[in-house]
Protein backbone atom coordinates (compact mmCIF):
# COMPACT_ATOMS: atom_id res chain seq x y z
CA UNK A 1 0.00 0.00 0.00
CA UNK A 2 1.14 3.47 -0.74
CA UNK A 3 -0.16 6.96 -0.32
CA UNK A 4 -1.28 7.25 -3.93
CA UNK A 5 -0.36 3.98 -5.69
CA UNK A 6 -1.52 0.48 -4.72
CA UNK A 7 -0.25 -2.81 -6.13
CA UNK A 8 -2.61 -5.77 -6.28
CA UNK A 9 -1.60 -9.38 -6.88
CA UNK A 10 -4.43 -11.84 -7.52
CA UNK A 11 -3.95 -15.54 -6.68
CA UNK A 12 -5.84 -18.59 -7.89
CA UNK A 13 -7.02 -21.41 -5.62
CA UNK A 14 -3.55 -22.99 -5.75
CA UNK A 15 -2.03 -19.67 -4.59
CA UNK A 16 -0.35 -19.02 -7.94
CA UNK A 17 -0.32 -15.39 -9.16
CA UNK A 18 -2.86 -14.85 -11.94
CA UNK A 19 -3.16 -11.06 -11.94
CA UNK A 20 -0.91 -8.12 -11.15
CA UNK A 21 -2.27 -4.59 -11.27
CA UNK A 22 -1.42 -1.10 -10.10
CA UNK A 23 -4.11 1.36 -9.05
CA UNK A 24 -4.23 4.98 -8.03
CA UNK A 25 -6.06 5.69 -4.78
CA UNK A 26 -9.15 6.89 -6.66
CA UNK A 27 -9.46 3.76 -8.80
CA UNK A 28 -8.64 1.11 -6.18
CA UNK A 29 -12.00 1.30 -4.44
CA UNK A 30 -13.81 1.44 -7.80
CA UNK A 31 -12.02 -1.78 -8.81
CA UNK A 32 -13.09 -3.59 -5.65
CA UNK A 33 -16.66 -2.24 -5.87
CA UNK A 34 -17.01 -4.00 -9.23
CA UNK A 35 -15.10 -7.16 -8.23
CA UNK A 36 -16.90 -10.21 -6.90
CA UNK A 37 -16.35 -10.70 -3.18
CA UNK A 38 -12.90 -12.06 -2.47
CA UNK A 39 -10.44 -12.58 0.35
CA UNK A 40 -8.18 -9.52 0.43
CA UNK A 41 -4.92 -9.58 2.30
CA UNK A 42 -2.75 -6.56 2.99
CA UNK A 43 0.21 -5.52 5.04
CA UNK A 44 -0.33 -3.52 8.22
CA UNK A 45 0.66 0.09 7.66
CA UNK A 46 -0.82 3.57 8.05
CA UNK A 47 -4.12 3.55 6.19
CA UNK A 48 -4.61 -0.22 6.19
CA UNK A 49 -7.31 -0.06 8.89
CA UNK A 50 -9.30 2.53 6.93
CA UNK A 51 -8.98 0.58 3.68
CA UNK A 52 -9.90 -2.70 5.38
CA UNK A 53 -13.11 -1.17 6.76
CA UNK A 54 -14.00 0.23 3.30
CA UNK A 55 -13.41 -3.15 1.64
CA UNK A 56 -15.38 -5.02 4.32
CA UNK A 57 -18.29 -2.65 3.76
CA UNK A 58 -18.26 -3.79 0.13
CA UNK A 59 -18.63 -7.41 1.28
CA UNK A 60 -15.01 -8.53 0.92
CA UNK A 61 -13.19 -10.52 3.61
CA UNK A 62 -10.05 -8.67 4.67
CA UNK A 63 -6.98 -9.89 6.54
CA UNK A 64 -4.15 -7.60 7.63
CA UNK A 65 -0.75 -9.20 8.19
CA UNK A 66 1.93 -7.55 10.37
CA UNK A 67 4.84 -6.24 8.28
CA UNK A 68 7.47 -8.25 10.17
CA UNK A 69 5.78 -11.49 9.03
CA UNK A 70 5.96 -10.46 5.36
CA UNK A 71 9.68 -9.62 5.22
CA UNK A 72 10.93 -13.25 5.08
CA UNK A 73 8.84 -13.83 1.94
CA UNK A 74 10.58 -11.14 -0.14
CA UNK A 75 12.44 -12.82 -2.99
CA UNK A 76 14.79 -10.13 -4.29
CA UNK A 77 15.42 -6.40 -4.26
CA UNK A 78 12.39 -4.76 -2.77
CA UNK A 79 9.98 -2.86 -4.95
CA UNK A 80 6.24 -2.42 -4.60
CA UNK A 81 5.10 -5.29 -6.81
CA UNK A 82 7.59 -7.71 -5.21
CA UNK A 83 6.31 -6.60 -1.80
CA UNK A 84 2.71 -7.26 -2.93
CA UNK A 85 3.73 -10.76 -4.07
CA UNK A 86 5.45 -11.36 -0.71
CA UNK A 87 2.27 -10.36 1.12
CA UNK A 88 0.22 -12.67 -1.11
CA UNK A 89 2.57 -15.56 -0.35
CA UNK A 90 2.94 -14.81 3.36
CA UNK A 91 -0.76 -14.90 4.08
CA UNK A 92 -1.14 -18.36 2.54
CA UNK A 93 0.91 -19.78 5.42
CA UNK A 94 -1.53 -21.77 7.61
CA UNK A 95 -0.08 -20.49 10.89
CA UNK A 96 -0.08 -16.81 9.89
CA UNK A 97 -1.34 -14.36 12.50
CA UNK A 98 -3.34 -11.32 11.47
CA UNK A 99 -4.01 -7.87 12.87
CA UNK A 100 -7.55 -7.25 14.09
CA UNK A 101 -9.39 -4.62 12.09
CA UNK A 102 -10.25 -1.84 14.49
CA UNK A 103 -13.30 0.36 14.61
CA UNK A 104 -12.87 4.11 14.12
CA UNK A 105 -13.40 4.50 17.88
CA UNK A 106 -10.55 2.06 18.61
CA UNK A 107 -8.29 3.88 16.16
CA UNK A 108 -9.15 7.21 17.81
CA UNK A 109 -8.36 5.83 21.28
CA UNK A 110 -5.06 4.39 20.07
CA UNK A 111 -4.13 7.73 18.48
CA UNK A 112 -5.00 9.56 21.71
CA UNK A 113 -2.79 7.18 23.70
CA UNK A 114 0.12 7.66 21.30
CA UNK A 115 -0.17 11.45 21.47
CA UNK A 116 -0.32 11.31 25.26
CA UNK A 117 2.74 9.01 25.39
CA UNK A 118 4.64 11.45 23.17
CA UNK A 119 3.73 14.36 25.46
CA UNK A 120 4.83 12.40 28.56
CA UNK A 121 8.15 11.60 26.90
CA UNK A 122 8.55 15.30 26.07
CA UNK A 123 7.92 16.17 29.75
CA UNK A 124 10.65 13.74 30.77
CA UNK A 125 13.06 15.36 28.29
CA UNK A 126 12.23 18.83 29.63
CA UNK A 127 12.87 17.72 33.23
CA UNK A 128 16.21 16.16 32.25
CA UNK A 129 17.23 19.28 30.36
CA UNK A 130 16.32 21.64 33.20
CA UNK A 131 18.09 19.44 35.77
CA UNK A 132 21.22 19.46 33.57
CA UNK A 133 21.12 23.27 33.24
CA UNK A 134 20.84 23.58 37.00
CA UNK A 135 23.77 21.21 37.55
CA UNK A 136 25.91 23.53 35.42
CA UNK A 137 25.46 26.03 38.28
CA UNK A 138 26.00 23.48 41.05
CA UNK A 139 22.30 23.11 41.85
CA UNK A 140 21.27 19.47 42.20
CA UNK A 141 17.57 18.75 41.89
CA UNK A 142 16.11 15.47 43.05
CA UNK A 143 15.13 12.89 40.48
CA UNK A 144 11.47 12.20 39.81
CA UNK A 145 8.81 14.50 38.43
CA UNK A 146 7.14 15.16 41.79
CA UNK A 147 10.33 16.26 43.55
CA UNK A 148 11.38 18.22 40.48
CA UNK A 149 8.09 20.17 40.45
CA UNK A 150 8.50 20.92 44.16
CA UNK A 151 12.18 21.98 43.82
CA UNK A 152 12.03 24.21 40.72
CA UNK A 153 9.91 27.04 42.21
CA UNK A 154 12.42 27.18 45.09
CA UNK A 155 15.47 27.10 42.78
CA UNK A 156 14.38 29.65 40.15
CA UNK A 157 14.43 32.80 42.33
CA UNK A 158 17.90 31.90 43.67
CA UNK A 159 19.46 31.47 40.22
CA UNK A 160 22.22 34.13 39.90
CA UNK A 161 22.50 34.08 36.12
CA UNK A 162 19.72 36.18 34.55
CA UNK A 163 19.91 34.46 31.15
CA UNK A 164 19.68 30.96 32.66
CA UNK A 165 16.94 31.99 35.12
CA UNK A 166 14.86 33.45 32.29
CA UNK A 167 15.37 30.41 30.11
CA UNK A 168 14.59 27.99 32.95
CA UNK A 169 11.47 29.97 33.84
CA UNK A 170 10.31 29.73 30.24
CA UNK A 171 11.03 25.99 29.96
CA UNK A 172 9.39 25.35 33.35
CA UNK A 173 6.31 27.19 32.04
CA UNK A 174 6.36 25.00 28.93
CA UNK A 175 6.58 21.96 31.22
CA UNK A 176 3.54 23.16 33.21
CA UNK A 177 1.52 23.79 30.04
CA UNK A 178 2.39 20.32 28.77
CA UNK A 179 1.33 18.73 32.06
CA UNK A 180 -2.04 20.47 31.79
CA UNK A 181 -2.50 19.16 28.24
CA UNK A 182 -1.63 15.63 29.41
CA UNK A 183 -4.14 15.88 32.27
CA UNK A 184 -6.81 16.99 29.79
CA UNK A 185 -6.25 13.80 27.75
CA UNK A 186 -7.03 11.49 30.70
C-alpha positions in Angstrom: 0.0 0.0 0.0 1.1 3.5 -0.7 -0.2 7.0 -0.3 -1.3 7.2 -3.9 -0.4 4.0 -5.7 -1.5 0.5 -4.7 -0.2 -2.8 -6.1 -2.6 -5.8 -6.3 -1.6 -9.4 -6.9 -4.4 -11.8 -7.5 -4.0 -15.5 -6.7 -5.8 -18.6 -7.9 -7.0 -21.4 -5.6 -3.5 -23.0 -5.8 -2.0 -19.7 -4.6 -0.3 -19.0 -7.9 -0.3 -15.4 -9.2 -2.9 -14.8 -11.9 -3.2 -11.1 -11.9 -0.9 -8.1 -11.2 -2.3 -4.6 -11.3 -1.4 -1.1 -10.1 -4.1 1.4 -9.1 -4.2 5.0 -8.0 -6.1 5.7 -4.8 -9.1 6.9 -6.7 -9.5 3.8 -8.8 -8.6 1.1 -6.2 -12.0 1.3 -4.4 -13.8 1.4 -7.8 -12.0 -1.8 -8.8 -13.1 -3.6 -5.7 -16.7 -2.2 -5.9 -17.0 -4.0 -9.2 -15.1 -7.2 -8.2 -16.9 -10.2 -6.9 -16.4 -10.7 -3.2 -12.9 -12.1 -2.5 -10.4 -12.6 0.4 -8.2 -9.5 0.4 -4.9 -9.6 2.3 -2.8 -6.6 3.0 0.2 -5.5 5.0 -0.3 -3.5 8.2 0.7 0.1 7.7 -0.8 3.6 8.1 -4.1 3.6 6.2 -4.6 -0.2 6.2 -7.3 -0.1 8.9 -9.3 2.5 6.9 -9.0 0.6 3.7 -9.9 -2.7 5.4 -13.1 -1.2 6.8 -14.0 0.2 3.3 -13.4 -3.2 1.6 -15.4 -5.0 4.3 -18.3 -2.6 3.8 -18.3 -3.8 0.1 -18.6 -7.4 1.3 -15.0 -8.5 0.9 -13.2 -10.5 3.6 -10.1 -8.7 4.7 -7.0 -9.9 6.5 -4.1 -7.6 7.6 -0.8 -9.2 8.2 1.9 -7.5 10.4 4.8 -6.2 8.3 7.5 -8.3 10.2 5.8 -11.5 9.0 6.0 -10.5 5.4 9.7 -9.6 5.2 10.9 -13.2 5.1 8.8 -13.8 1.9 10.6 -11.1 -0.1 12.4 -12.8 -3.0 14.8 -10.1 -4.3 15.4 -6.4 -4.3 12.4 -4.8 -2.8 10.0 -2.9 -5.0 6.2 -2.4 -4.6 5.1 -5.3 -6.8 7.6 -7.7 -5.2 6.3 -6.6 -1.8 2.7 -7.3 -2.9 3.7 -10.8 -4.1 5.5 -11.4 -0.7 2.3 -10.4 1.1 0.2 -12.7 -1.1 2.6 -15.6 -0.3 2.9 -14.8 3.4 -0.8 -14.9 4.1 -1.1 -18.4 2.5 0.9 -19.8 5.4 -1.5 -21.8 7.6 -0.1 -20.5 10.9 -0.1 -16.8 9.9 -1.3 -14.4 12.5 -3.3 -11.3 11.5 -4.0 -7.9 12.9 -7.5 -7.2 14.1 -9.4 -4.6 12.1 -10.3 -1.8 14.5 -13.3 0.4 14.6 -12.9 4.1 14.1 -13.4 4.5 17.9 -10.6 2.1 18.6 -8.3 3.9 16.2 -9.1 7.2 17.8 -8.4 5.8 21.3 -5.1 4.4 20.1 -4.1 7.7 18.5 -5.0 9.6 21.7 -2.8 7.2 23.7 0.1 7.7 21.3 -0.2 11.5 21.5 -0.3 11.3 25.3 2.7 9.0 25.4 4.6 11.4 23.2 3.7 14.4 25.5 4.8 12.4 28.6 8.2 11.6 26.9 8.5 15.3 26.1 7.9 16.2 29.8 10.6 13.7 30.8 13.1 15.4 28.3 12.2 18.8 29.6 12.9 17.7 33.2 16.2 16.2 32.2 17.2 19.3 30.4 16.3 21.6 33.2 18.1 19.4 35.8 21.2 19.5 33.6 21.1 23.3 33.2 20.8 23.6 37.0 23.8 21.2 37.5 25.9 23.5 35.4 25.5 26.0 38.3 26.0 23.5 41.0 22.3 23.1 41.8 21.3 19.5 42.2 17.6 18.7 41.9 16.1 15.5 43.0 15.1 12.9 40.5 11.5 12.2 39.8 8.8 14.5 38.4 7.1 15.2 41.8 10.3 16.3 43.5 11.4 18.2 40.5 8.1 20.2 40.4 8.5 20.9 44.2 12.2 22.0 43.8 12.0 24.2 40.7 9.9 27.0 42.2 12.4 27.2 45.1 15.5 27.1 42.8 14.4 29.6 40.2 14.4 32.8 42.3 17.9 31.9 43.7 19.5 31.5 40.2 22.2 34.1 39.9 22.5 34.1 36.1 19.7 36.2 34.5 19.9 34.5 31.1 19.7 31.0 32.7 16.9 32.0 35.1 14.9 33.5 32.3 15.4 30.4 30.1 14.6 28.0 33.0 11.5 30.0 33.8 10.3 29.7 30.2 11.0 26.0 30.0 9.4 25.3 33.3 6.3 27.2 32.0 6.4 25.0 28.9 6.6 22.0 31.2 3.5 23.2 33.2 1.5 23.8 30.0 2.4 20.3 28.8 1.3 18.7 32.1 -2.0 20.5 31.8 -2.5 19.2 28.2 -1.6 15.6 29.4 -4.1 15.9 32.3 -6.8 17.0 29.8 -6.2 13.8 27.8 -7.0 11.5 30.7 
